[in-house]
Amino acid sequence: MRPWLTINIGASYDIFTPFTEVHGFLSNFDPATQQLLVPAQGLKFLQSIGANIAGIVASSPTAGVRTSCSKIAPRVGFAAAIAANTVLRGGYSIARQLHVKRFPEERAIQRCVLSQYQRNPMPVSAGLPD
């Protein structure tokens, strides 16, 4: 190119691991099988409290969600010396982020959980919980 211009071309690789929960209280509904996937630890807890576990099956700690390893995207950047003491830099890339698929039932549960927090608000002056 030119001595005052540098162009970079490359690729980025992102890997997003599924969510997990330390006590196994994460679940996922599989509409194809009409079953609730619960990590084995969470299922043991449900059995210990005598919960009805019909339609609930033990799964991996990620509740059946697999890790996606195919997130490769292009990147391009440049650096241009436009004056003796000034460099202009820029770039472009396609950024990917984790997308969580939500079902209508899940939104209803979220509204219920949020309403519980709204009933007992914590003022900002109280600081962050430990």
N, C-alpha and C positions, 0 to 999 in steps of 0.2 A: 504494500500500500504506500503510505507516505511515512517519513520518519516521525512526524508529529502525531500520528494516529495508530492506535493499537486496537485490534478487533479480536474478541474472544468468542469462540463457538464451542458449545459443549452440550452436555445432557445432565439432568438431575435425576436422582433416584430417591424416591420416598417409600418408606415402608411404614404402614400403620398397623399396629398390633391391636387386636380387639380389647375392649374393656374387660376388666376382671374385678372381682370384689373379694376382699380378704376373707370374709366369712362364708362365701358361697351363696350369698343372697341375691345374686343376679339371675334373671331368668329371661327366656326368649320363647315366644310363641311361634311354632312352626305351622303355618296354615295348611301346608300340604298333608301333614299327618294328623292335624288337629291335636297336637300334644304340646305341653309346656316343657321346655328343656331347662333343667335346673342342674347346676353343678352338683357333683356327688356329695360334697360337704353340706350344701344347703338341703339336699334331699334327706340326708341323715337327720338334720335338725327337724325338718317337718315331720319325719317319722317319730322322733323322740317326743314331740309334743302332741302326738296323736292326730295330726291333721289328715284329712282325706287326700290321699295322693293319687286318686284315680285320674288318669290322663297326664300324669307327670312322670317324666323319665329322667334318669341320671344322664348327665352329659359332661363335656369337658369343662374346665374352669371358665371358659369363655362362652358358655351356654350355646355351643354349637356354631359360633361365628369363627370363620377361618381367617387367617392372616393373608392379606393380599400383597403379593410380591411383584406386581407388574406395573408399578407406577413410575414409568420413565417418561421424562418430558424434555423438550428442547430448551436451550438457553443461549442467549447471545448478548454480548456486552461490548462496550467501546470505551476508550479513554483518548481524549483529544487535547493536546497542548495548544490552547487558543491564544495564549500570551506567555510571556517569559515566566511569570509566577502563577499562572492560572491553568488548571486542568479541568476539563469538563468530562464527567463520567456518566454513563447511563447503561441501561440494560433492560432486557425483557426475558421473561420466562413464563411458562405455564405452571402456575402453582396449583397443587391438588391438596384437598383437605378431606378429612374423614367425613363421610356422609352416613348418618345414622337414619335408617329407614324407620319411619314411625307409622304405627297403625292407629286407627281411631280409638280403640280401646285404651291404648297407651296414653293418648292425649287426655282422656277422661281421668285416668289415674293421676297424671301429672297435675291436673286442675285440683283434684282432691288433696294431693300432697301440698300444693302451693297454698290452698286455702287454709290448711292447718298452720302453716308458717305465718300467714297473714293475721291469724287470730292472736298470735303471740309474737308481735314484732319486737325486735331487739334494737334499741336506739343506738345510733352510731357512737354516741358519747360513752356507751358501755365498753367499747373496745372490741377486739376480736376474741372469740372464744379460745380457750386453751386446747 
